C-alpha cells in the first residue's frame, strides 16, 4: 500500500513565476521533496489574505448597520466609564500615536503594492496584497482604533505569512523590483504588527489611577497591571516582572501583592452571578461561556500543532534519507517544526490565562453563592434545650460505618459475600430516594473545600471534553496513513485494553466512593475533636477520641490503598497496551503488509502511538472526573435546594408591636410542633419568660425571630433588626469593643454606659489593653460569664427597639446578676424598648417585669403577679447562684491570663523550602522503599533507551538505498554505528528475531513501570499513616496555650489541605523529580557518547534554565505560602457564621458578613491567581 504522506511527486519546472501560471491547482499543492509550494497554488496563497480582509470588512459593515448585540455576546463583567458630566466636546474617536503610526504604515504598504501591481499587471501576486492593504488602511482610517485592533492584526499576520511564502517560493525567479517591493512590504507589515503589539488592550479614556502600571513597584493598594496592558505584555506575561524582582529581594508579604483585576473581583462577580436563573451548572456556563469558547478554540489550535509534529518529523527524516533532496528541505521542515512549537507554546500561555480565569471565577462564584445560601437557609436546631449531656455523650460515636455492607443477620459463607459484592458492582442500584438532612458544618466546609474545587477544575479543563475525542480520531487516522490499514490491528489492541479498563474503572469507582465516605467520616470526627479539644482535655477524654480518629484514618488509608491497587491495574493495562501496540503495528506493517520499517516511519509512528494511547487512556479518566464533578454538582444543588428561612410576609409588617396570634411552630425540618396555640403580645418594657427545662422557652424566642417553621397563625414583628443575645454567647475573633459595637458607630457616652450597665468596667480595668484586647475565636480568652456579658452588651448597645435575651444571667454570680438587673434591665438604656428575657432566675427580675409568661409543654400563658410569686422559683435561683459561685474565680483567673494579642498570626516559612522538610517525608516513607523505587526507575530508563536504540538499529539494518543518507549524515556528525545488533539477521530476510526482541523490550518497560508505581503506593501508605499519627498526637497533647491562640479554621485547614498533600500529591512530585533527574542524566550520557560537541549547547541551555527557574522559585514559594495562609480565614468565616447565624440574622447583618467573605475570597484568590500567572511567565 502506497503511503500518502511520504509520496514524493515530481517537482514542476524550476523557473516558474506567477506570470507563467496558466491554471490553479489544489491537489498536491505541497512538494514534499523540495519542501515548497507548487507554483500553481501560489495565486491561491496570495488571495487568502484578501479573502480574510473581505470577511473582516463585511463584519464591520454589519456591525455598523446592526449595532445591537445580544446579551450572550457581552462580557459577564465589563468595565466602563461613568462620566460625572457628559461632555459633548470630547470626540468619540481621535487619533493617538499608535493610530497614526498604524495608519501611516498601512498607507505605505498599500502604495507599494499598488505601484507593484500596476507595474506587473496582470500578475495576481501584487493585486491581491494591494486589495488587502487597502482594506487595512480603510479600517484604520474609519475606526481610528485606540486599543489593539484584533481584526486588523489577523489580516496583517495573514498578509505577512502569505508574502513570506510567495517571496520564499519565487526567490531567484522574480524581478528585482518584485523582490524589493516584497521585502519592503514585509518590513512595513512587521512594523505594523509591532505597533499593534504595543497598543493597549483597555480603552485609554477609562480611569487608571487605581491600576498599577506595568513595571512599577507592586502594592496591595492598586489593582493588577492586567487591567492596563498592551498586547505584547499580555502575550509574554512581562507584567509579572516587578513582583518577581520583589520576590528575589525579600519575602513577599500580603502588602506586596496587587489587588485582583477588575473582572476577577468577586463583589461584581457575585452581584452578577446571583441575578442569573437556573441550576448551578447553567448559571456557571452562562457566567463563563466566553472563556469556554476561547479554551475550545485554543485547544483545537494546540491539537493541530501537536499532531503536526509527527508529520513534520517524518518529512524531516525522509529528506535526510534522500541523498537527492536539497539540503534546504530539512532546514525548512526543522524551521516549520520550530514555528509550530512556538505557536503551540503561545497558545498554551493564552489557554492557561483563560482557563485560570474560568477556574477562579467559577470557584469564587460558587463560594460566595454557598456563603449567601448559608446566610439565608433554615437552621437545623437541637430538639431539646438545656440538655447538658453526660460523660457517655462526650465519648466519640462509631464512625467506621462508611458504606453499605453485606448484612450479617443471616449466616453466609465467604463465597456468598464475594458473589453478592461482585454482582452489586455490575447491577444498577435501585432508585431509593435518600432522606436528605440539613447540611452540617463539616459538610458545608467539605462543599467549599472539595466539591467546589472539583467542579471548577472541570471548567479549567473544559477543552479536554472536545480535544480528547478528537485526538483519538486524529491519531488513529494518522497511524493508518503512516502504516496503512494493517495498523488497525494495533488500534484493536488499544480498544480491547480500554474495554478492560472500563470494567476495572467501575470496580475502582466502587471503592473510591467508599473511600470518600471514609474521608467524610474522618473529617467529621476530626472537626468535632478540634472544636471540643479543650473540654476533652479537661475531662481526660482525648485518648478515646484520638483512638477513634486513628481508626477512621486507618480505614480511609486501607480503602485508599485498595483504590490505588485498582488504579495500578488500570495503569498496567494502559502501559501494556501502549508497549504492545507498536509491536503489533510493526508486525502488521512488516509481516502482513511486507514493507520495510525505515527510520522515517518507525520514530514518527512511535510518537503517534504514544499520543494515541495517551488520548485513549485519558478518555476513561475524563469520564471518571466528569462523573465526580457531576456528583459534586449534585451535592451543591442539594445544598442550594435546602429551604430558606421564611421571610416576613405582608401581614407580618402590619404594626410596630411584637405579637403572635394563634401560632404553631416546629423546628426546621421536623414535623412535630414544638409550640402550638401561642397567643401572646409583648408590650413595651420587660417581659419575663420562665418555665422548666426543655419546655420551649428558647423555641419561643426563635419563633419571634422567624427561625422556626410556622404552621398556622400570624407573627407580627417590625421589619427591622432585633437585638438578640443567645443562650450560648457567640463572639467574633476580634477585640471586645468591636464585638460590642458590631459595626455600629462608636458613641463614647453610650458605650461607657453600656459597659457599666453590663458590669464590664471592672473586668476591662484588669486587661492591659482594656476593651481593645483581642479575645480569640468565639471569645476563648474570656470566661463564660464574661462572654455572656459581652454578648448582652452588644444587644444593649444596638439601637434596636426589640431585645430578645436568652438567659444571659444564668452563668453569673449573684452580685453581678443583681447589678445587671438593676443597672441594665431596669436602667435607662432599655427605656422605651420591648425586652423579652428568658431566665430561670426569676427572683431577680419579677419585680421589674411588665409581663410574666410561663411556657409549659409547648404552650404559653401570661401569669398575673400573684401567680408569678407563687411559682417556686427561689429554689432554681439559689441552685443557679451556687453553680455560678466558682465562675467569679474563673473570671479573675482567665482575665489575668489574656495576652495583648490572643490569636497568633499563622506562621509562614521564609525562603526556600528546607531540605529537612523533604527529608522528613522521605524518612516517613522508609528509606529502603525509596531505594527500591530509584532502582526501578533506573531499570525503566534503561529499557526505554534500549527500545529507542533498538528501533534505530532495526531501521538501519535494511539493505536499502535510503540508508546512505543517514550514513552520510552520521559521517558528517561524527556518529559511528554501535554494532550491537550485527549478529541479528537482516530484517528483510528474517523479521521474527527483531519482532521478538522488540516484544521483550516492551514487556520489560511495562513491568518495570508497574513495579515502580506499586512501590510508590507502599511509600505513600507508610508515610501518610506515620505523619498523620504524629500530627494528631501533637494536636491532642498540645498545651492549652496552643488551643487558645490557634483558630479552629487554621487547624481544619491543616487537616484538609496539608494532609491531602501528604496523602499523595507530594509523592507524585517526588517520583517526577526522581524520574526527570534520571532521564536528564542518562540523556547527557547518551548525547556525550554520540555527539560530545552538543554538551556545550546543553550546558548553555541548562545554565539558562537554572537562571530563569531561580528567578521564578522564590516568588512562587512566597505566593503559595500566602495562598495557604489566606485560606484559613475563609474556612474560619464559614465556621463562625454557622455558629452565630441566628445572631447575624437577628441584627440583619447578612450583607455585612457577605461583604466580609467576598474580601476574604479576593485575598485568597489573588494569591492563587498570581501564582499561576507566574507559571505562565515561566
Protein Blocks (a to p, Z undefined) as FASTA:
>chain_A
ZZfklpccddddfbdcfklpmbdcfehpbcfklopacfklmmmmmmmmmmmmmmmmmmmm
mmmmmmbccfklpcfbdcddddfbacfklcfbdcdfklmmmmmmmmmmmmmmmmmmmmmo
ccfklmmmmmmmmmmmmmmmmnopabdcfklmmmmmmmmmmmmmmmmmmgoiacfklmmm
mmmmmmmmmmmmmmmmmpcfbdfkbccklpccehiacdfkbccfklmccfklmmnommmm
mmmmmmmmmccdfklpccddfklpmklmmmmmmmpgcdfklmmmmmmmmmmmmmmmmmmm
mmmmmmmmmmmmmmmmmmmmmmmbcfklmmmmmmmmmmmmmmmmmmmmmmmmmmmmmmmm
mmmmmmmmmmmmmmmmccdddfbehilbpfklmpccdfkbgbdcddfkbccdfklmmmmm
mmmmmpccdddddddddddfklmmmmmmmmmmmmmmmmmmmmmmmmmmmmmmmmmmmmmm
mnojmlmmmmmmmmmmmmmmmmmmmmmmmmmmmmmmmmmmmmmmmmmmmmmmmmmmmnop
mmmmmmmmmmmmmmmmmmmmmmmmmmmmmmmmmmmmmmmmmmmmmmmmmmmnopacdfkl
mmmmmmmmmmmmmmmmmmmmmmmmmmmmmmmmmmmmmmmmpccdddddfklmgojbdcde
hiacddehiabdfbghiacdddedjdddeddehilmmmmmmmmnopaccfbdcddddddd
dddddfbdcdddddfklmmnnopacdfklmmmmmmmnopmmmmmmpmnlmmbcebjhhlm
pcfklmmmmmmmmmmmpmcfbdcdehkllmpcfklmmmmmmmmmmmmklgoiacddddfk
lmlmmmmpcbdcddeehiacdddfklmmmpcfklmmmmmmmmmmmmmmmmmmmmmmpcfb
lbacddddehjddfklmmmmmmmnopklmmmmmmmmmmmmmmmmmmmmmmmmmmmmpccf
klmmmmmmmmmnopaceklmmmpccfklommlmmmmmmmmmmmmmmmmmmmmmmmmmmmm
mmmmmmmmmmmmmmmmmcfklmmmmcfklmmmmmmmmmmmmnommmmmmmmmmmmmmmmm
mmmmmmmmmmmmlmmmmmmmmmmmmmmmmmmmmmmmmmmmmmmmmmmmmmmmmmmmmmmm
mmmmmnopmmmmmmmmmmmmmmmmmmmmmmmmmmmmZZ
